[in-house]
Amino acid sequence: MKKIGVLGSSGSIGRQALEFIESNAEFRAEVLVAHSNADLLINQALKFCPSAVGLIDEKAYDKGKFACLSGVKIAVGKEAFDLFDDVDVILFAAVGCDVLPALMSYIRKGKKIALANKECLVSAGSIIMTEAQRYGAEIIPVDSEHSAIWQCLRAGQTKDVKEIILTASGGRYYSYPISELKKITPDEAVKHPNWKMGKKISVDSATMMNKALELVEARWLFGTKNVGYIIHPESIIHSMVLFEGGAIIAQMSEPDMKLPISIALSYPDRLPSGGKNFEFDRPLTFLPKREDVFFAPTLAEFCINEGGSAGAIMDAANEGAVKLFLGGHIAFSDIADIVRRELTSTKIDKNPTLDDIIELHDEVKNKVIYKEKK
């Protein structure tokens, strides 16, 4: 029986992971931690009978509500991050850099981690991967693109990898002229053409900032600066690896997070994911980049070349800008401009510590929010 801990059980990834666990008897949901959705966490606990549950937001905790969980250990606030010592795999499905200290703690304990959090890798990828190697922690990516790369890399040797190629749908606004971007509303921007996702990641996809974050993420996960991307509207090919000699290995499947979740939890085995198989009943297309309009991936190139704290600045500035956009304070087209401004105006620390990155991330995000609201 493989014991799974889910940090972020109330989110989309966490819920789909529990569906996979429910359909495979060899897995047990040992620990469930949510941010603030106490009602859903309680329902999940009653269904899966974990040994422990945690609620990060102390304000959302009601002792009376949790009284129904007899025999279950309950932790609230930062103590919820300390529940995963006895699990075999920790699924980090919570978003944001707030979980960075917890992630580093379990890396230093040599745990096996299924990582669905891109913000931590973008902000502190060098430290994370160095410590993972030092302590023997295994990190398996859950992002569909990085899961695809991780699978494709098993077709050859690391020394023979010529380029990692991510795919991007291009989003709903690929064909829009610059002049039309200012008119895009938050309600429109949160609708992705292929994936069902949360509001922030849907906005990131529409601005191409999500691809920028994924490029930096790939740089650290796979230890190479040779990362690029192409526009592939159907989102059937999730990513590719170009090897010496010219062979391109691609991973294809319907756009459904069930597959990368199942692989991360079941590796080295492959089990039924519950997803739909791709049928060869439609064409697959590739389109040219439009970096004159959607220039966010060029910011990723800057971060990859600069290293240090550049990724943390980009992620924090974007987080603040997206929050402002969703709140109606700035236009859609302002998001990437704000990120570029912060990257060029904020001093980049070439050798930051973990504490430096956490402090800088909060500082940049709050500065963006305050400056634009003022």
SEDRENFI-904252 format. One record per residue (C-alpha): x, y, z; residue in one letter. Coordinates in Angstrom, 2 decimals, always signed. Each point is the difference from the previous one (the first is absolute). Last residue first. Example, Ala and Ser with C-alpha at 12.3 -4.5 7.8 and 13.67 -1.06 7.14 Angstrom:
2
R_+13.67_-1.06_+7.14_S
R_-1.37_-3.44_+0.66_A
***
This chain:
374
R_-2.14_+54.04_-5.61_K
R_-1.42_-3.31_-1.18_K
R_+2.84_-0.50_-2.50_E
R_+2.77_+0.76_+2.48_K
R_-1.49_-1.97_+2.88_Y
R_-0.58_-3.18_-1.99_I
R_+3.40_+0.11_-1.70_V
R_+1.82_+0.76_+3.26_K
R_-1.83_-2.84_+1.76_N
R_+1.10_-2.52_-2.61_K
R_+3.58_+1.31_-0.03_V
R_+0.41_-0.06_+3.79_E
R_-1.67_-3.38_+0.50_D
R_+2.26_-1.63_-2.59_H
R_+3.07_+1.79_+1.35_L
R_-0.56_-1.31_+3.54_E
R_-0.56_-3.59_-1.17_I
R_+3.01_+0.21_-2.31_I
R_+2.33_+1.41_+2.65_D
R_-1.15_-2.64_+2.49_D
R_+0.90_-2.73_-2.48_L
R_+3.41_+1.55_-0.48_T
R_+0.80_+2.15_-3.00_P
R_+3.13_-0.40_-2.15_N
R_-0.30_+2.25_-3.06_K
R_-2.28_+2.55_+1.66_D
R_-1.83_+1.88_-2.73_I
R_-0.70_+3.68_+0.70_K
R_-3.54_+0.98_-0.93_T
R_-0.55_+2.45_-2.88_S
R_+0.26_-2.24_-3.08_T
R_-1.94_-2.93_+1.42_L
R_-2.55_+2.30_+1.61_E
R_-0.73_+1.79_-3.27_R
R_-0.26_-3.26_-1.94_R
R_-2.53_-1.33_+2.49_V
R_-2.02_+3.22_-0.19_I
R_-0.05_-0.12_-3.80_D
R_-1.12_-3.65_+0.11_A
R_-3.07_+0.91_+2.06_I
R_-0.89_+3.33_-1.62_D
R_-1.60_-1.61_-3.08_S
R_-2.80_-1.45_+2.12_F
R_-0.85_+3.45_+1.33_A
R_+0.53_+1.08_+3.61_I
R_-2.07_+0.42_+3.18_H
R_-2.89_-2.36_-0.82_G
R_+0.65_-2.42_+2.86_G
R_+0.96_-2.78_-2.39_L
R_+2.52_+2.40_-1.54_F
R_+1.48_+1.02_+3.36_L
R_+0.40_-3.63_+1.09_K
R_+1.60_-0.76_-3.36_V
R_+2.49_+2.83_+0.55_A
R_+0.98_-1.15_+3.48_G
R_+0.58_-3.59_-1.08_E
R_+1.87_+1.21_-3.08_N
R_+2.34_+2.17_+2.05_A
R_+0.64_-2.90_+2.40_A
R_+0.74_-2.50_-2.76_D
R_+2.32_+2.30_-1.90_M
R_+1.87_+1.14_+3.11_I
R_+0.40_-3.58_+1.25_A
R_+1.33_-1.07_-3.41_G
R_+2.61_+2.78_+0.03_A
R_+1.28_-0.94_+3.49_S
R_+3.14_-1.74_-1.19_G
R_-0.05_-0.95_-3.67_G
R_+0.74_+2.72_-2.56_E
R_-0.15_-2.19_-3.12_N
R_-3.08_-1.93_+1.09_I
R_-1.70_+3.18_+1.22_C
R_+0.59_+1.80_-3.33_F
R_-1.30_-3.00_-1.93_E
R_-3.06_+0.01_+2.25_A
R_-0.55_+3.67_-0.84_L
R_+0.04_-0.98_-3.67_T
R_-2.82_-2.44_+0.81_P
R_-2.16_+2.97_+1.16_A
R_+0.14_+1.72_-3.41_F
R_-3.58_-0.62_-1.12_F
R_-0.49_+2.76_-2.59_V
R_+3.35_+0.19_-1.82_D
R_+0.62_-3.49_+1.35_E
R_-2.55_-1.44_-2.40_R
R_+1.41_-3.51_-0.43_K
R_-0.72_-1.84_-3.23_P
R_-2.70_-2.70_-0.12_L
R_-0.01_-3.77_+0.29_F
R_-2.94_-2.23_-0.89_T
R_-1.28_-3.47_+0.87_L
R_-2.76_-1.31_-2.25_P
R_-3.05_-1.84_+1.31_R
R_-1.31_-3.58_+0.33_D
R_+2.99_-1.78_+1.45_F
R_-1.77_-0.82_+3.25_E
R_+1.66_+0.98_+3.27_F
R_-0.90_-2.19_+2.96_N
R_-2.29_+1.51_+2.64_K
R_+1.25_+0.29_+3.57_G
R_-0.72_-2.35_+2.88_G
R_+3.69_-0.30_+0.76_S
R_+0.41_-3.75_-0.45_P
R_+3.36_-0.92_+1.56_L
R_+3.58_+0.47_-1.11_R
R_+2.67_-1.33_+2.37_D
R_+3.31_+1.70_+0.86_P
R_-1.78_+2.29_+0.91_Y
R_-3.55_-0.21_+1.45_S
R_-0.44_+3.47_+1.50_L
R_+1.75_+2.06_-2.67_A
R_-1.45_-2.10_-2.82_I
R_-3.56_+0.29_+1.32_S
R_+0.26_+3.78_+0.36_I
R_+1.48_+0.38_-3.48_P
R_-2.91_-2.01_-1.49_L
R_-2.90_+1.48_+2.00_K
R_+1.00_+3.51_-1.04_M
R_-2.00_-0.26_-3.23_D
R_+0.88_+1.54_-3.35_P
R_-0.32_-3.19_-2.09_E
R_+3.29_-1.81_-0.45_S
R_+3.30_+0.31_-1.82_M
R_+3.60_-0.15_+1.24_Q
R_+2.60_+0.91_-2.60_A
R_+3.48_-1.35_-0.81_I
R_+1.82_+1.95_-2.71_I
R_+2.85_-1.89_-1.66_A
R_+2.52_+2.29_-1.75_G
R_+3.34_-1.72_+0.59_G
R_+0.44_+1.60_+3.41_E
R_-3.32_-0.08_+1.80_F
R_-2.96_+2.39_-0.23_L
R_-2.40_-0.39_+2.91_V
R_-3.70_+0.72_-0.30_M
R_-2.91_+1.46_+1.96_S
R_-3.72_-0.44_+0.57_H
R_-0.96_-1.10_-3.51_I
R_-3.80_+0.04_+0.13_I
R_-0.33_+3.65_+1.01_S
R_-2.10_+0.73_-3.14_E
R_+1.46_+3.47_-0.61_P
R_+3.69_-0.99_-0.30_H
R_+2.19_+3.10_+0.25_I
R_+3.67_-0.89_+0.46_I
R_+2.36_+0.18_+2.96_Y
R_+3.64_+0.18_+1.00_G
R_+2.42_-1.45_+2.53_V
R_+3.75_-0.40_-0.39_N
R_+0.93_+1.52_+3.38_K
R_+0.36_-3.48_+1.47_T
R_-0.32_-1.71_+3.39_G
R_-3.27_-1.85_-0.51_F
R_-2.08_+1.38_+2.86_L
R_+1.85_+3.33_+0.07_W
R_-0.36_+1.02_-3.65_R
R_-3.42_-1.62_-0.18_A
R_-1.33_+2.33_+2.72_E
R_+1.42_+3.01_-1.81_V
R_-1.80_-1.06_-3.18_L
R_-3.15_-0.79_+1.99_E
R_-0.12_+3.51_+1.48_L
R_+0.27_+1.56_-3.45_A
R_-2.64_-2.39_-1.29_K
R_-2.35_+1.12_+2.75_N
R_+0.80_+3.59_-0.90_M
R_-1.50_-0.63_-3.44_M
R_-2.53_+2.77_+0.82_T
R_-2.95_-2.38_-0.50_A
R_+1.76_-2.84_+1.81_S
R_+0.75_+2.20_+2.99_D
R_-3.67_+1.06_+0.07_V
R_-1.02_-3.67_+0.09_S
R_+2.65_-0.68_+2.67_I
R_-1.49_+2.75_+2.17_K
R_-3.65_-1.00_-0.42_K
R_+0.33_-3.72_+0.67_G
R_+0.08_-2.56_-2.80_M
R_-2.17_-2.00_-2.37_K
R_+2.18_-0.42_-3.07_W
R_-0.52_+0.34_-3.76_N
R_-1.31_+3.47_-0.95_P
R_+0.75_+1.63_+3.38_H
R_-2.64_+2.30_+1.52_K
R_+1.48_+2.20_+2.74_V
R_+0.74_+2.81_-2.45_A
R_-3.63_+0.63_-0.92_E
R_-1.23_+0.63_+3.55_D
R_+3.11_+2.11_+0.69_P
R_-0.84_+2.27_-2.94_T
R_+1.94_+0.35_-3.26_I
R_-0.29_+3.52_-1.44_K
R_+3.67_+0.90_+0.51_K
R_+1.00_-2.91_-2.21_L
R_-1.74_+1.39_-3.11_E
R_+2.70_+2.53_-0.97_S
R_+2.70_-2.66_+0.17_I
R_-1.66_-1.96_-2.82_P
R_-1.79_-3.24_+0.96_Y
R_+0.90_-3.25_-1.76_S
R_+1.37_-1.79_+3.08_Y
R_-2.78_+1.30_+2.23_Y
R_-1.64_-3.19_+1.19_R
R_+3.27_-1.56_+1.08_G
R_+3.10_-0.71_-2.07_G
R_-0.43_-3.71_+0.71_S
R_+3.59_-0.21_+1.16_A
R_+2.42_-2.87_-0.55_T
R_+3.31_-0.50_+1.76_L
R_+3.13_-0.96_-1.92_I
R_+3.07_-1.29_+1.86_I
R_+3.09_+0.24_-2.16_E
R_+3.12_-1.97_-0.95_K
R_-0.27_-2.86_+2.48_V
R_+2.82_-2.49_-0.66_D
R_+1.78_+0.49_+3.34_K
R_-3.23_-0.80_+1.84_T
R_-0.19_-3.43_-1.60_Q
R_-2.97_-1.16_-2.04_G
R_-3.66_-1.03_-0.07_A
R_-0.49_+0.63_+3.73_R
R_+0.17_+3.71_-0.75_L
R_-3.42_-0.23_-1.65_C
R_-1.72_-0.89_+3.30_Q
R_+1.50_+2.92_+1.94_W
R_-0.76_+2.27_-2.94_I
R_-3.66_-1.06_+0.06_A
R_-0.21_+0.42_+3.77_S
R_+1.50_+3.43_-0.51_H
R_-2.68_+1.01_-2.47_E
R_-2.90_-1.51_+1.98_S
R_+1.14_+1.57_+3.29_D
R_+0.38_-2.94_+2.40_V
R_+3.78_-0.08_+0.24_P
R_+1.74_-2.84_+1.88_I
R_+2.52_+1.13_+2.61_I
R_+2.04_-2.71_+1.72_E
R_+1.84_+1.06_+3.14_A
R_+3.51_-1.38_+0.33_G
R_+1.16_+2.58_+2.56_Y
R_+2.67_+1.75_-2.09_R
R_-1.82_-0.46_-3.30_Q
R_-3.20_+1.46_+1.41_A
R_+1.99_+2.81_+1.62_E
R_+1.52_+1.06_-3.30_T
R_-3.38_-0.32_-1.75_M
R_-1.79_+2.19_+2.53_I
R_+2.76_+2.61_+0.29_I
R_+0.26_+0.51_-3.77_S
R_-3.76_-0.03_-0.45_G
R_-0.76_+2.68_+2.59_A
R_-2.49_+2.36_-1.63_S
R_-1.02_-2.00_-3.07_V
R_+0.10_-3.25_+1.95_L
R_-2.14_+1.36_+2.83_C
R_-2.51_+1.63_-2.34_E
R_-0.51_-3.17_-2.07_K
R_-1.84_-2.06_+2.63_N
R_-1.16_-3.36_-1.34_A
R_+2.91_-1.94_+1.48_L
R_-0.31_-3.70_+0.75_A
R_+2.58_-0.31_+2.78_I
R_+1.89_-3.04_+1.23_K
R_+1.54_+0.92_+3.34_K
R_+3.71_+0.43_+0.72_G
R_-0.53_+1.79_+3.32_K
R_+1.68_+3.09_-1.45_R
R_-2.58_-0.05_-2.80_I
R_-2.68_-0.17_+2.69_Y
R_+1.17_+3.21_+1.68_S
R_+0.59_+1.74_-3.33_M
R_-3.62_-0.58_-1.01_L
R_-1.24_+1.23_+3.38_A
R_+2.06_+3.20_-0.28_P
R_-1.28_+0.56_-3.57_L
R_-3.69_-0.48_+0.86_V
R_-0.69_+3.75_+0.08_D
R_+1.56_+0.27_-3.45_C
R_-3.30_-0.43_-1.80_G
R_-2.32_-2.89_-0.85_V
R_-0.81_-3.12_+2.02_A
R_+0.24_-3.28_-1.92_A
R_+3.14_-1.30_+1.69_F
R_-0.76_-3.72_-0.19_L
R_+2.07_-1.70_+2.68_I
R_+0.91_-3.63_-0.68_V
R_+0.78_-2.79_+2.47_D
R_-1.67_+1.60_+3.02_V
R_+1.30_-0.08_+3.58_D
R_+1.54_+3.48_+0.26_D
R_-2.93_+1.80_-1.62_F
R_-1.76_+1.73_+2.91_L
R_+2.35_+2.92_+0.62_D
R_-1.53_+2.42_-2.53_F
R_-3.24_+0.06_+1.99_A
R_+1.96_+1.44_+2.94_E
R_+0.23_+3.26_-1.97_K
R_-3.68_+0.67_+0.62_G
R_-2.20_-2.79_+1.38_V
R_+0.70_-3.67_+0.66_A
R_-2.55_-2.78_+0.52_I
R_+0.85_-3.63_+0.77_K
R_-2.92_-2.26_-0.89_V
R_-1.45_-2.32_+2.66_G
R_-3.49_+1.47_-0.29_S
R_-0.46_+2.44_-2.85_L
R_-3.49_+1.21_+0.96_C
R_+1.51_+2.57_+2.38_A
R_+1.36_+1.89_-3.02_F
R_-3.07_+2.21_-0.25_K
R_+0.09_+0.87_+3.70_G
R_+3.64_+1.02_-0.15_K
R_-0.69_+2.56_-2.72_D
R_+3.08_+0.83_-2.07_Y
R_-0.33_+2.53_-2.84_A
R_+1.83_+2.72_+1.94_K
R_+2.97_-2.33_+0.51_E
R_+0.57_-0.26_-3.75_D
R_+2.32_-2.99_-0.47_I
R_-2.52_-2.74_+0.75_L
R_+1.50_-3.42_+0.67_G
R_-1.17_-3.60_-0.02_V
R_+1.49_-3.16_+1.50_A
R_-0.39_-3.78_-0.05_S
R_-2.11_+0.20_-3.15_P
R_-3.51_-1.49_-0.13_C
R_-0.64_+0.48_-3.74_F
R_-3.70_+0.96_+0.01_K
R_-0.29_+1.69_+3.39_L
R_+3.29_+1.76_-0.62_A
R_-1.12_+1.27_-3.40_Q
R_-3.24_+1.32_+1.50_N
R_+1.99_+1.75_+2.75_I
R_+2.37_+1.55_-2.54_L
R_-2.94_+1.18_-2.12_L
R_-1.56_+1.76_+2.97_D
R_+3.29_+1.52_+1.16_A
R_+0.84_+1.66_-3.30_N
R_+2.81_+2.22_+1.35_S
R_+3.39_-1.34_-1.14_H
R_-0.46_-3.75_-0.14_A
R_+2.09_-2.83_+1.42_V
R_-0.77_-3.71_-0.38_L
R_+2.24_-2.73_+1.41_V
R_-0.12_-3.78_-0.55_E
R_-1.96_-0.16_-3.25_A
R_+0.67_-3.70_-0.63_R
R_+1.15_-1.59_-3.23_F
R_+0.02_-3.66_-1.08_E
R_-3.81_+0.04_-0.34_A
R_+0.06_+2.19_-3.09_N
R_-3.25_+1.79_-0.90_S
R_-0.15_+2.08_+3.17_E
R_+3.66_+1.03_-0.39_I
R_-0.71_+1.32_-3.50_F
R_-3.02_+1.97_+1.21_E
R_+2.14_+1.31_+2.86_L
R_+2.57_+1.25_-2.49_A
R_-2.76_+1.75_-1.93_Q
R_-1.06_+1.84_+3.15_R
R_+3.56_+1.04_+0.81_G
R_+0.66_+1.24_-3.52_I
R_-3.18_+2.10_-0.04_S
R_+0.46_+1.42_+3.49_G
R_-1.44_-1.31_+3.28_S
R_+2.80_-2.51_+0.65_S
R_+2.72_+2.66_-0.11_G
R_+2.75_-1.94_+1.73_L
R_-0.89_-3.62_-0.72_V
R_+1.83_-2.76_+1.86_G
R_+0.03_-3.43_-1.62_I
R_+0.63_-3.36_+1.68_K
R_+0.85_-2.83_-2.41_K
R_-1.51_-3.32_+1.11_M
***
